[in-house]
Amino acid sequence: MSLAYEPSKYTEPFNKVIALIGNPNTGKTTIFNALTGSRQHVGNWPGVTVEKKEGKLLSNNIPVVDLPGTYSLGAYSEDELVARNYILYDKPGVVIDVVDASNLKRNMYLAIQLLEMGSNLVLALNMMDEVQDNHMEINHEKLSKLLNIPVVPMTAAKKKGITELVSKACASFTNTKEPFTIDYGKEIEKEISALENVLKMHPSLSKKYPARWLAVKLLEEDSYLLEELESAHNAEKIKNALKTAQDNLKSVYSDDVETIIIEKRYGFIEGIMKNVVKKNKNIEETLSFSDKVDKIVLNRFLGIPIFLVAMWLTFQLTFPIGDIFIGYVETFFEWLGVLAVGTFGEGLLSSLIVDGILNGVGTVMAALPYILFLFFAISLLEDSGYMARAAYIMDRFMRSIGLQGKAFIPLLMGFGCSVPAVMATRTLEDKKDRMITMLVTPLMSCSARLPVYILFISVFFAEKRGLVLFSIYLLGIVLAIIMAKIFKKFLFPGEPTPFVMELPPYRIPTMKATLMHMWEKSSAFIRKAGTLITGAIILIWALSVFPAGVEYASQESLIGRFGSFIAPIFAPLGFGDWKAASSLVFGLLAKEVVVGTLGVLNGVGEEGLAAIIAQTWSPLAAYSYMVLVLTYVPCLAVLGAIKQETNSWKWVGFIVMYTLILGWITSFLVYQGGLLLGFN
Amino acid sequence: MSKKMPLGFLEAGKNATICKVLGGNGLRTKLGEMGFALGTSIQTVRNDGTGPVVISVMDSRVALGRGMAQKILVQEM
């Protein structure tokens, strides 16, 4: 499980790159968007940017790289490591550190670490409006003088200070200045310089890292660098020098060196704070609003009910709100179908377009209004700051299944799409936590599965739509819990890692930002419908019309033969029909395709398909089918993401096998159990 | 000045200074970076006696798992 480091693919020399870095929740992504004009999603919880993202300055095309939000460069979790490796190895010419000016002290820790690494730093003092609201004053000119770097006060959310930031950053490319150092005190300094001298003699390490920085980091027992030292050639001298230095310091200090170094850094920051920050009023008062809300939201007894009500409301509202728009989607595709027949007449081409593409894509797109609303709700949760609270509320529960509260966020994101959810597991520090979360995330029902549920629920469970949908999602959650417990017990035993997470102040999400975020995620769905799903549907159509001469999508066609071959496997689950079986196979491409395939195989669009299903399926079989669609093998995109994150085909194979077996067993229990209870 | 105790026992609304952080290397570094350095004054915002606590440290709110809170020794002020 490694996040192998790959230098980015820029052809420009790296010193002509601006890197954006900063603590989580500082408005880094907002600044990136303002600088580059791209529309990245802005969330109000730690860990929005888990990968570096690249863009170009609007004014002069200088590349800008947005790094994951991080409190430090200690490389404690994978996303911190992404940021640190980039700064260390790609050596961007200018680094903009975005700091939350209303929380300057804590934010300065990262800035100091960057300066110690020798970065060419520009400090973006963001959220200056909150500083004024808090009746604080920050002397940014003094801060700039003390640190000897450009400091730009700004309020990115209101587009204030962006131009100045751009000009200061661009001007900084030509800056050369004295390396920045912190005085760690006589004893430690003595050991640093001794270590530094030995490090400078080493051919490869001295080229890779600034010597003083490396010396400090080794004394801090940075695990990645110690590992590298362990595997470096001819590093005996360094190891010995490090051992001597540590022994010397142990005899002087009762505490360990690492703690003392961190404290010296904070001491330095404290000194700067005294010089530049003036508080006119107790800041605690301004945090009181968030605290008041938290009194209710985080309440021991109310917290979980509030969360469940929020989720339940989301699903209850999905249908009525989606229904308002669904008519337009249907009318649009009917109109396209009429247009196509009019243009191409009858024949193979018209069959491809009408029977294949329009039926298939149209059926899938019928779920778009519902998906839009689901993403809207998730965006609201993220942007308001509630997501971090959800992690807090769920910590106790997550602990009971062997995980920690933070693992809840990827799971919740899984309701939208499993791919970003799998990537969001990077914010988990512990590899065991991360693996378990990644393995169960696909059981959280993603929006791509929604079209399948919508189809069957509308046909068979019209009176209790919200409730039946909720039950499917709940089943996914229950299965995820059971599997997490099993994986924890047998594959990744051990204590769950401790939970630490910042609770950002609540921010009222703007309608514009929430809509933008919703659109961004939904447009990925539409693009997928336009490319991958259309491709899949053309393939299915082709398999339905060949070999030449067979009746369209009949049992004699290629797909019919294959479906008939595997159908008996699903007979005990209630749907031994070859069409149902074939659709599942194509659902591997993307789960929405299940509906499209059913549409193509039955030679009808969304409306007609509902009628056919009503005649040929039983409600119980339909429910069992939904359960299988929920659980069986995640789509190819998710498998790809898991391969990328774990760097191992073994885990991809594992997840395919376990979800297949789990899905079959669960559907079997649902169907046979249902029959025994007298349902049909 | 009263005696030292684990942060997990500090009631909501009480102020304290951090005396010692126990636990492994990575854990201590992480806590230090979040602002839990020796000598820092903190305030408990929420403590239900079970589940995570919410601590006010360096003008921000940090949720800490109970196990972690037990590893931070504080002195009540």
HADDOCK unambig.tbl for C-alpha pairs under 7 A between the chains (distance, minus, plus):
assign (segid A and resid 71 and name CA) (segid B and resid 33 and name CA) 6.40 0.50 0.50
assign (segid A and resid 71 and name CA) (segid B and resid 34 and name CA) 6.84 0.50 0.50
assign (segid A and resid 72 and name CA) (segid B and resid 33 and name CA) 6.37 0.50 0.50
assign (segid A and resid 76 and name CA) (segid B and resid 26 and name CA) 6.85 0.50 0.50
assign (segid A and resid 103 and name CA) (segid B and resid 59 and name CA) 6.09 0.50 0.50
assign (segid A and resid 105 and name CA) (segid B and resid 58 and name CA) 6.72 0.50 0.50
assign (segid A and resid 106 and name CA) (segid B and resid 35 and name CA) 6.21 0.50 0.50
assign (segid A and resid 106 and name CA) (segid B and resid 58 and name CA) 6.22 0.50 0.50
assign (segid A and resid 262 and name CA) (segid B and resid 32 and name CA) 6.76 0.50 0.50
assign (segid A and resid 263 and name CA) (segid B and resid 37 and name CA) 6.33 0.50 0.50
assign (segid A and resid 300 and name CA) (segid B and resid 48 and name CA) 6.82 0.50 0.50
assign (segid A and resid 392 and name CA) (segid B and resid 52 and name CA) 6.89 0.50 0.50
assign (segid A and resid 392 and name CA) (segid B and resid 63 and name CA) 6.80 0.50 0.50
assign (segid A and resid 395 and name CA) (segid B and resid 51 and name CA) 6.90 0.50 0.50
assign (segid A and resid 396 and name CA) (segid B and resid 51 and name CA) 5.20 0.50 0.50
assign (segid A and resid 498 and name CA) (segid B and resid 65 and name CA) 5.49 0.50 0.50
assign (segid A and resid 498 and name CA) (segid B and resid 67 and name CA) 6.33 0.50 0.50
assign (segid A and resid 498 and name CA) (segid B and resid 68 and name CA) 5.69 0.50 0.50
assign (segid A and resid 499 and name CA) (segid B and resid 64 and name CA) 5.50 0.50 0.50
assign (segid A and resid 499 and name CA) (segid B and resid 65 and name CA) 4.41 0.50 0.50
assign (segid A and resid 500 and name CA) (segid B and resid 62 and name CA) 6.91 0.50 0.50
assign (segid A and resid 500 and name CA) (segid B and resid 63 and name CA) 5.60 0.50 0.50
assign (segid A and resid 500 and name CA) (segid B and resid 64 and name CA) 4.62 0.50 0.50
assign (segid A and resid 500 and name CA) (segid B and resid 65 and name CA) 6.25 0.50 0.50
assign (segid A and resid 501 and name CA) (segid B and resid 62 and name CA) 5.61 0.50 0.50
assign (segid A and resid 501 and name CA) (segid B and resid 63 and name CA) 5.15 0.50 0.50
assign (segid A and resid 501 and name CA) (segid B and resid 64 and name CA) 6.68 0.50 0.50
assign (segid A and resid 502 and name CA) (segid B and resid 61 and name CA) 5.83 0.50 0.50
assign (segid A and resid 502 and name CA) (segid B and resid 62 and name CA) 4.19 0.50 0.50
assign (segid A and resid 502 and name CA) (segid B and resid 63 and name CA) 5.94 0.50 0.50
assign (segid A and resid 503 and name CA) (segid B and resid 61 and name CA) 5.29 0.50 0.50
assign (segid A and resid 503 and name CA) (segid B and resid 62 and name CA) 5.54 0.50 0.50
assign (segid A and resid 503 and name CA) (segid B and resid 63 and name CA) 6.51 0.50 0.50
assign (segid A and resid 504 and name CA) (segid B and resid 61 and name CA) 6.88 0.50 0.50
